[in-house]
């Protein structure tokens, strides 16, 4: 296994949790909003982390970075979220070096998404890298890795049909509503929250229902008004939320709040109400189910909806994996070259130093010494020697041992940090 060491002591890790083992409640505890991410990055820099990126979506929270031990990254996550180390250990995963690289490729290309072929995460990785770079936490290794994952994502999206057909959380939400609510075109739908999922859900609802039966509410009204103007739907003030909940037959909650924004205390219902909570952390209190006539459906349930589209997507997994392997091999080759480059450079300098010393001796001994010819021949020999070492390191089973051997034999003193 390739060891992506920054120095002799650090390794590259991916730590986190996802929908696979952590339910929505637990994912909510470990979710990081914008402020929490910023604080985490500043703390990482202060604690001497060389390079790190952090992502937090409704389906996963992850940290990729270099550390002496993965606990350094786990500590950062737990200290900046509501989750504990004990909770993390129950549901988390930790990948190291090559496995961590492979994990990022699968996540970034939609193969590890809750809905196969959902490429939404790649934009999150891009944003995460930009944030880390602005905090001085994105070295050339991380930049090359993220760019390689982006390249793989684009190629898979272009060359395969793994993202073909309409399927996403927003699409699944609308499908659920259509299948479970009779005469949906004439029912009142309230959308609370206009983030990405909220906007996509609204667009899908408009396609299948009447515009004048859809109402938008957002804490920041101007965002709702921009979307309403585009889709020709109604906007109400945040202060009208309780009243609009009474009018609604279906409520879709997709806010970015860290605590529940809807609970039974504000539900004064006179008719059945279907509530879809598309938020992480959950934005609808479970106690709404104590109100007669309320049906609460959460994100995880919607994501389990499979249909023919998803089955067709699975057929393209082998092609996608082949693309990943091709680009990952290019990345690995790059890391190998970067890894031994400082050692080879130090070796060249050492051999040149030996050469200069010997040429000086010959100048003093031989008045007819052909300095130009000796210089040319010596440089050719040095190049051939270093080429042999390069080929050995490229083809050898243990590059780390090879590098250490060269450094020891030639007494090379240099920091083995290659990124």
C-alpha positions in Angstrom: 0.0 0.0 0.0 1.3 3.4 -0.9 2.1 5.6 2.2 1.3 9.2 1.5 3.5 10.6 4.3 4.1 14.3 4.7 7.1 13.5 7.0 8.3 10.2 8.6 5.6 10.5 11.2 2.3 11.7 9.5 -0.1 9.9 7.3 -3.1 10.9 5.1 -6.4 10.1 6.7 -10.1 10.3 5.9 -12.4 10.2 9.0 -16.1 10.7 9.2 -19.6 9.3 9.3 -22.3 8.9 6.7 -25.9 7.6 6.1 -24.6 4.0 5.9 -24.2 3.6 9.7 -25.3 6.9 11.2 -29.0 7.8 11.3 -30.3 11.4 10.8 -30.2 12.2 14.5 -26.6 11.2 14.9 -25.6 12.9 11.6 -27.2 16.0 12.9 -25.0 16.0 16.0 -21.9 15.9 13.9 -23.1 18.3 11.2 -21.0 21.5 10.8 -22.5 24.8 9.7 -20.4 27.5 8.0 -19.2 29.0 11.3 -18.3 25.7 12.8 -16.2 24.8 9.7 -14.3 28.1 9.9 -13.6 27.6 13.6 -12.4 24.0 12.9 -10.0 25.2 10.2 -8.6 27.9 12.4 -8.1 25.4 15.2 -6.4 22.9 12.8 -4.0 25.6 11.7 -3.2 26.6 15.3 -2.6 22.9 16.2 -0.1 22.5 13.4 -2.1 20.4 11.0 -0.3 20.6 7.6 -3.2 20.1 5.3 -6.9 19.4 5.8 -10.3 19.8 4.2 -13.7 19.4 5.8 -17.2 18.7 4.3 -20.6 18.5 6.0 -23.7 17.6 4.0 -27.1 16.1 4.9 -25.7 12.6 4.3 -22.1 12.8 5.7 -19.5 14.8 7.6 -15.9 14.1 6.8 -12.4 15.4 7.4 -9.5 14.6 5.0 -6.0 15.5 6.3 -2.5 14.7 7.4 -1.9 13.8 11.0 0.3 11.8 13.3 -2.8 9.9 14.5 -6.4 10.0 13.3 -7.5 11.1 16.8 -6.1 14.5 16.0 -8.8 14.9 13.3 -11.5 13.2 15.3 -10.8 15.6 18.2 -11.3 18.6 15.8 -14.6 17.2 14.6 -16.0 16.5 18.1 -14.8 19.8 19.6 -16.6 21.7 16.9 -19.9 19.8 16.7 -22.4 18.4 19.2 -21.1 14.8 18.8 -18.9 12.9 21.2 -15.9 10.7 20.7 -17.9 7.7 22.0 -20.8 8.4 19.5 -18.2 8.8 16.7 -16.6 5.5 17.4 -20.0 3.7 17.1 -20.8 4.8 13.6 -17.6 6.2 12.1 -15.0 5.1 9.5 -11.3 5.8 9.4 -9.3 5.3 6.2 -5.5 5.7 5.9 -3.2 6.6 3.0 -4.3 4.8 -0.2 -7.6 3.7 1.3 -8.3 7.4 2.2 -7.5 8.5 -1.3 -9.8 5.8 -2.8 -12.6 6.8 -0.4 -12.4 10.5 -1.6 -12.6 9.3 -5.2 -15.8 7.2 -4.5 -17.4 10.0 -2.6 -16.6 12.7 -5.1 -17.8 10.7 -8.1 -21.2 9.8 -6.6 -20.5 6.1 -6.1 -20.8 6.4 -2.3 -23.8 8.8 -2.4 -27.1 7.8 -0.7 -28.6 8.1 -4.2 -26.2 6.5 -6.7 -24.9 9.0 -9.2 -25.7 12.1 -7.2 -22.9 14.5 -8.0 -23.9 17.2 -5.5 -21.0 16.3 -3.2 -18.3 17.3 -5.7 -19.3 21.0 -5.4 -19.0 20.6 -1.6 -15.4 19.2 -2.0 -14.5 22.2 -4.2 -15.9 24.6 -1.6 -14.1 22.8 1.2 -10.8 23.0 -0.7 -11.2 26.7 -1.4 -11.9 27.3 2.3 -8.9 25.3 3.4 -6.7 27.1 0.9 -7.7 30.5 2.2 -6.7 29.2 5.7 -3.3 28.0 4.5 -4.3 24.3 4.9 -4.3 23.1 1.3 -0.9 21.8 0.2 0.0 20.6 -3.3 -0.9 17.0 -2.4 -4.4 18.0 -1.4 -4.8 20.3 -4.4 -3.7 17.6 -6.8 -6.0 15.0 -5.1 -9.1 17.2 -5.2 -8.4 18.2 -8.8 -8.0 14.5 -9.7 -11.3 13.7 -8.1 -13.0 16.5 -9.9 -11.5 15.2 -13.2 -12.8 11.7 -12.5 -16.3 13.1 -11.6 -16.5 15.1 -14.8 -15.4 12.1 -16.9 -17.8 9.7 -15.3 -20.7 12.2 -15.7 -19.7 12.7 -19.4 -18.7 9.1 -20.4 -21.3 7.1 -18.4 -25.0 7.2 -17.7 -24.6 6.7 -14.0 -26.5 10.0 -13.4 -29.1 9.6 -16.1 -32.8 9.8 -15.2 -34.4 11.9 -12.6 -33.6 10.9 -9.1 -32.5 13.0 -6.1 -33.8 13.8 -2.7 -36.0 16.5 -4.1 -37.3 14.3 -6.9 -38.0 11.5 -4.4 -39.9 14.0 -2.2 -42.2 15.0 -5.0 -42.7 11.4 -6.1 -43.7 10.5 -2.5 -46.1 13.4 -2.3 -47.7 12.5 -5.7 -48.1 8.8 -4.7 -49.5 9.5 -1.2 -51.6 12.6 -1.6 -54.8 12.4 -3.6 -55.7 15.3 -5.9 -52.3 16.9 -5.3 -52.9 19.6 -7.9 -55.6 21.1 -5.7 -53.8 20.8 -2.4 -52.0 23.6 -0.6 -48.2 23.1 -0.4 -46.0 25.0 1.9 -42.2 25.0 1.4 -40.3 26.3 4.4 -36.6 27.0 3.5 -35.1 27.9 0.1 -31.7 26.2 0.2 -30.5 24.0 -2.7 -32.8 21.1 -1.8 -35.7 23.4 -1.1 -35.2 25.1 -4.5 -35.0 21.8 -6.4 -38.0 20.5 -4.6 -40.0 23.6 -5.4 -39.1 23.3 -9.1 -40.2 19.7 -9.2 -43.4 20.6 -7.4 -44.2 23.3 -9.9 -43.9 20.8 -12.7 -46.6 18.6 -11.2 -49.0 20.9 -9.4 -50.7 24.3 -9.7 -48.5 27.4 -9.1 -51.1 29.2 -7.0 -51.2 26.3 -4.5 -47.6 26.6 -3.6 -46.4 29.0 -0.9 -42.7 29.8 0.0 -41.5 31.0 3.4 -37.9 31.7 4.3 -36.3 33.5 7.2 -34.6 35.8 4.7 -37.6 36.9 2.6 -35.7 38.3 -0.4 -34.2 34.8 -1.2 -37.8 33.4 -1.3 -38.9 36.3 -3.5 -36.2 35.6 -6.0 -37.2 32.0 -6.3 -40.9 32.9 -6.4 -40.4 35.3 -9.2 -38.6 32.6 -11.2 -41.2 29.9 -10.6 -44.4 32.1 -10.2 -45.4 31.0 -6.7 -46.6 32.8 -3.6 -44.3 34.2 -0.8 -45.3 34.8 2.8 -43.4 36.4 5.7 -41.7 34.2 8.3 -44.1 35.7 10.9 -46.9 34.0 9.0 -45.5 30.5 9.4 -48.0 29.3 12.0 -51.0 30.5 10.0 -49.7 29.0 6.7 -49.1 25.6 8.5 -52.8 25.6 9.3 -53.7 26.2 5.6 -51.3 23.6 4.2 -52.0 20.0 3.2 -48.3 19.3 2.6 -45.3 21.0 4.2 -41.7 20.5 3.0 -39.1 21.7 5.5 -35.7 22.3 4.1 -34.0 24.9 6.3 -30.4 25.0 7.4 -31.2 25.6 11.1 -29.2 23.7 13.7 -32.4 23.2 15.9 -36.0 22.2 15.1 -38.0 25.1 13.6 -41.4 23.3 13.6 -42.9 21.5 16.6 -46.3 20.6 17.8 -46.7 23.8 19.8 -47.3 25.8 16.5 -49.6 23.2 14.9 -53.2 24.1 15.4 -54.6 21.8 12.7 -58.1 21.3 11.4 -57.2 18.8 8.7 -54.5 16.1 8.0 -51.0 17.3 7.3 -48.1 15.6 5.6 -44.7 17.0 6.7 -41.5 16.1 4.8 -38.3 17.0 6.7 -35.4 17.3 4.3 -33.0 18.9 6.8 -29.9 17.7 8.6 -30.0 18.3 11.5 -33.7 17.5 11.7 -35.7 20.7 11.6 -39.0 19.1 12.5 -39.5 18.0 16.1 -40.6 14.4 16.5 -43.3 15.5 18.8 -45.4 16.7 15.8 -46.5 13.1 15.5 -48.4 13.5 18.7 -50.8 15.8 16.8 -53.7 13.9 15.3 -53.6 13.8 11.5 -49.9 14.5 11.2 -47.6 12.3 9.1 -43.9 13.0 9.4 -41.5 11.7 6.7 -37.8 12.2 7.0 -35.0 12.5 4.5 -33.7 9.0 5.2 -37.0 7.4 4.3 -37.2 9.3 1.0 -33.6 8.3 0.1 -34.6 4.6 0.4 -37.1 5.0 -2.5 -35.6 3.0 -5.4 -37.0 2.6 -8.8 -36.0 1.5 -12.3 -33.8 4.6 -12.7 -31.5 3.6 -9.9 -31.4 0.0 -11.0 -30.3 1.2 -14.5 -27.6 3.4 -12.9 -26.0 0.4 -11.2 -25.2 -1.1 -14.6 -22.7 1.8 -15.2 -20.7 1.3 -11.9 -18.0 -0.9 -13.5 -17.3 1.7 -16.2 -17.2 4.4 -13.5 -14.8 2.4 -11.4 -12.5 1.9 -14.3 -12.3 5.6 -14.9 -11.5 6.1 -11.2 -8.7 3.6 -11.3 -7.2 5.2 -14.4 -7.1 8.7 -12.9 -6.1 7.4 -9.5 -3.1 5.6 -11.0 -2.0 8.9 -12.5 -2.3 10.6 -9.2 -0.4 7.8 -7.4 2.4 8.1 -10.0 2.6 11.8 -9.4 2.9 11.3 -5.6 5.7 8.8 -6.1 7.7 11.2 -8.3 7.1 14.0 -5.8 8.1 11.7 -2.9 11.6 10.8 -4.1 12.4 14.1 -5.9 14.0 15.8 -2.9 16.2 12.8 -2.2 17.3 12.5 -5.8 18.0 16.3 -5.9 20.1 15.9 -2.7 21.9 13.0 -4.2 22.8 15.0 -7.3 24.1 17.8 -5.1 26.2 15.3 -3.1 27.6 13.7 -6.3 28.4 17.1 -7.8 30.1 18.1 -4.6 32.3 14.9 -4.8 32.9 15.7 -8.5 34.0 19.3 -7.8 36.4 18.1 -5.1 38.0 15.5 -7.4 38.3 17.9 -10.4 40.0 20.5 -8.2 42.6 17.9 -7.2 43.2 17.0 -10.8 43.7 20.6 -11.8 46.4 20.9 -9.3 48.1 17.7 -10.3 47.9 17.9 -14.1 48.8 21.1 -16.0 47.3 19.6 -19.2 44.1 18.7 -17.4 41.1 19.0 -19.9 38.6 20.5 -17.6 35.8 20.8 -20.1 36.0 17.2 -21.1 36.2 16.0 -17.5 33.2 18.2 -16.6 31.2 16.7 -19.5 32.1 13.1 -18.7 31.5 13.5 -14.9 28.0 15.1 -15.5 27.1 12.2 -17.8 28.1 9.7 -15.2 26.2 11.5 -12.4 23.0 11.6 -14.6 23.3 7.9 -15.4 23.7 7.1 -11.6 20.8 9.2 -10.6 18.6 7.7 -13.4 19.4 4.2 -12.0 18.2 5.3 -8.6 15.1 6.9 -10.0 14.2 3.7 -11.9 14.8 1.6 -8.8 12.6 3.8 -6.6 9.8 3.8 -9.2 9.8 0.1 -9.6 10.8 -1.0 -6.1 8.3 -2.5 -3.6 9.2 -0.2 -0.8 10.0 3.3 -1.8 10.3 4.5 1.8 13.1 1.9 2.5 14.8 2.8 -0.8 14.8 6.5 0.1 16.1 5.9 3.6 18.9 3.6 2.2 20.0 6.3 -0.3 20.0 9.0 2.5 22.0 6.7 4.8 24.6 5.6 2.3 25.2 9.1 0.9 24.7 10.8 4.2 22.0 13.1 2.9 20.6 15.5 5.4 17.3 16.9 4.3 13.7 17.1 5.4 11.5 14.4 3.9 8.5 16.6 3.4 7.7 16.5 -0.3 4.5 18.4 -0.7 
